[in-house]
Amino acid sequence: MIIDSSYLFDLMAKDPDAFSKGAELVENGEMQWLPTPVVAEAYYGVATARSDTTEQEVRDCILGYPRIDVDTEIARKAGELLAAADDRVGGTPAAGRTTGTSPRWPTFSTTRS
């Protein structure tokens, strides 16, 4: 599983559903990967005045996850998987979202100026 920022923030907020999902993945032997852009989003949250999270809390949370650098091929495959998942559930396309979704964390813009 590729960890997204919403899931990471839920873990940091000690959300029981997020912990349950993580335990299920471990029990099933599924590797969890942390993309470097998600690491950047977590530290962005620490650096803003809208968050009470400390750098130490971020480091503690991301410590156990192997990183995955996002190159063009990985970004292409991630886009295809995301589109397929959206099509499968009939949901709002994730690419059309402009902010994060976790209510306990700062909103992160995904658009460029």
CORPE-V81445 format. One record per residue. N is the residue number from 1. RES is the residue in one small letter. SS is DSSP state (hx for helix, st for strand, lp for the rest). PSI is psi in radians with two decimals (NA if undefined). D_LAST is the distance of its C-alpha to the last C-alpha in Angstrom with 2 decimals. Layout:
n=N res=RES ss=SS psi=PSI d_last=D_LAST
n=N res=RES ss=SS psi=PSI d_last=D_LAST
This chain:
n=1 res=m ss=lp psi=2.38 d_last=30.32
n=2 res=i ss=st psi=2.11 d_last=26.74
n=3 res=i ss=st psi=2.28 d_last=25.70
n=4 res=d ss=lp psi=2.96 d_last=22.45
n=5 res=s ss=hx psi=-0.64 d_last=20.89
n=6 res=s ss=hx psi=-0.78 d_last=22.54
n=7 res=y ss=hx psi=-0.77 d_last=25.90
n=8 res=l ss=hx psi=-0.76 d_last=25.51
n=9 res=f ss=hx psi=-0.64 d_last=24.68
n=10 res=d ss=hx psi=-0.70 d_last=27.66
n=11 res=l ss=hx psi=-0.77 d_last=29.84
n=12 res=m ss=hx psi=-0.49 d_last=28.85
n=13 res=a ss=lp psi=0.07 d_last=29.68
n=14 res=k ss=lp psi=0.67 d_last=33.00
n=15 res=d ss=lp psi=2.14 d_last=32.65
n=16 res=p ss=hx psi=-0.58 d_last=36.01
n=17 res=d ss=hx psi=-0.67 d_last=34.68
n=18 res=a ss=hx psi=-0.76 d_last=32.27
n=19 res=f ss=hx psi=-0.68 d_last=35.19
n=20 res=s ss=hx psi=-0.77 d_last=37.43
n=21 res=k ss=hx psi=-0.75 d_last=35.09
n=22 res=g ss=hx psi=-0.75 d_last=34.87
n=23 res=a ss=hx psi=-0.71 d_last=38.67
n=24 res=e ss=hx psi=-0.76 d_last=39.12
n=25 res=l ss=hx psi=-0.74 d_last=37.01
n=26 res=v ss=hx psi=-0.80 d_last=39.04
n=27 res=e ss=hx psi=-0.59 d_last=42.29
n=28 res=n ss=lp psi=0.01 d_last=41.40
n=29 res=g ss=lp psi=0.31 d_last=40.63
n=30 res=e ss=lp psi=2.21 d_last=37.02
n=31 res=m ss=lp psi=2.45 d_last=34.84
n=32 res=q ss=lp psi=2.20 d_last=31.59
n=33 res=w ss=st psi=2.50 d_last=28.79
n=34 res=l ss=st psi=1.89 d_last=25.79
n=35 res=p ss=st psi=2.52 d_last=22.75
n=36 res=t ss=hx psi=-0.58 d_last=21.16
n=37 res=p ss=hx psi=-0.53 d_last=17.62
n=38 res=v ss=hx psi=-0.65 d_last=19.51
n=39 res=v ss=hx psi=-0.76 d_last=21.05
n=40 res=a ss=hx psi=-0.73 d_last=17.73
n=41 res=e ss=hx psi=-0.67 d_last=16.78
n=42 res=a ss=hx psi=-0.76 d_last=20.25
n=43 res=y ss=hx psi=-0.51 d_last=20.03
n=44 res=y ss=hx psi=-0.78 d_last=16.70
n=45 res=g ss=hx psi=-0.68 d_last=18.74
n=46 res=v ss=hx psi=-0.66 d_last=21.52
n=47 res=a ss=hx psi=-0.21 d_last=19.53
n=48 res=t ss=lp psi=2.73 d_last=18.35
n=49 res=a ss=lp psi=-0.17 d_last=20.87
n=50 res=r ss=lp psi=0.04 d_last=20.65
n=51 res=s ss=lp psi=2.46 d_last=22.68
n=52 res=d ss=lp psi=0.02 d_last=26.34
n=53 res=t ss=lp psi=2.45 d_last=26.16
n=54 res=t ss=lp psi=2.82 d_last=27.35
n=55 res=e ss=hx psi=-0.66 d_last=26.62
n=56 res=q ss=hx psi=-0.70 d_last=30.19
n=57 res=e ss=hx psi=-0.70 d_last=29.65
n=58 res=v ss=hx psi=-0.86 d_last=26.73
n=59 res=r ss=hx psi=-0.77 d_last=28.93
n=60 res=d ss=hx psi=-0.69 d_last=31.86
n=61 res=c ss=hx psi=-0.71 d_last=30.04
n=62 res=i ss=hx psi=-0.13 d_last=28.56
n=63 res=l ss=lp psi=-0.77 d_last=31.66
n=64 res=g ss=lp psi=-0.02 d_last=33.57
n=65 res=y ss=lp psi=2.26 d_last=31.00
n=66 res=p ss=st psi=2.48 d_last=30.85
n=67 res=r ss=st psi=2.67 d_last=27.43
n=68 res=i ss=st psi=2.07 d_last=26.14
n=69 res=d ss=lp psi=2.38 d_last=23.79
n=70 res=v ss=lp psi=1.94 d_last=21.47
n=71 res=d ss=lp psi=-3.08 d_last=22.07
n=72 res=t ss=hx psi=-0.76 d_last=21.59
n=73 res=e ss=hx psi=-0.74 d_last=24.84
n=74 res=i ss=hx psi=-0.72 d_last=24.20
n=75 res=a ss=hx psi=-0.69 d_last=20.76
n=76 res=r ss=hx psi=-0.84 d_last=22.57
n=77 res=k ss=hx psi=-0.71 d_last=25.42
n=78 res=a ss=hx psi=-0.73 d_last=23.33
n=79 res=g ss=hx psi=-0.73 d_last=21.57
n=80 res=e ss=hx psi=-0.77 d_last=25.08
n=81 res=l ss=hx psi=-0.71 d_last=26.56
n=82 res=l ss=hx psi=-0.77 d_last=23.92
n=83 res=a ss=hx psi=-0.73 d_last=24.41
n=84 res=a ss=hx psi=-0.71 d_last=28.16
n=85 res=a ss=hx psi=-0.74 d_last=28.13
n=86 res=d ss=hx psi=-0.77 d_last=26.22
n=87 res=d ss=hx psi=-0.70 d_last=28.73
n=88 res=r ss=hx psi=-0.68 d_last=31.62
n=89 res=v ss=hx psi=-0.08 d_last=30.94
n=90 res=g ss=lp psi=0.48 d_last=29.57
n=91 res=g ss=lp psi=3.08 d_last=26.58
n=92 res=t ss=lp psi=2.30 d_last=23.11
n=93 res=p ss=lp psi=2.25 d_last=21.11
n=94 res=a ss=hx psi=-0.55 d_last=19.13
n=95 res=a ss=hx psi=-0.36 d_last=16.36
n=96 res=g ss=hx psi=-0.15 d_last=15.89
n=97 res=r ss=lp psi=2.53 d_last=15.54
n=98 res=t ss=lp psi=-0.06 d_last=12.37
n=99 res=t ss=lp psi=2.86 d_last=14.15
n=100 res=g ss=lp psi=2.98 d_last=17.05
n=101 res=t ss=lp psi=-0.16 d_last=20.53
n=102 res=s ss=lp psi=2.12 d_last=22.76
n=103 res=p ss=lp psi=-0.28 d_last=24.04
n=104 res=r ss=lp psi=0.01 d_last=25.17
n=105 res=w ss=lp psi=2.83 d_last=21.95
n=106 res=p ss=lp psi=2.73 d_last=18.61
n=107 res=t ss=lp psi=2.30 d_last=15.93
n=108 res=f ss=lp psi=2.19 d_last=13.32
n=109 res=s ss=lp psi=2.41 d_last=10.01
n=110 res=t ss=lp psi=0.16 d_last=9.90
n=111 res=t ss=lp psi=2.72 d_last=6.71
n=112 res=r ss=lp psi=2.61 d_last=3.78
n=113 res=s ss=lp psi=NA d_last=0.00
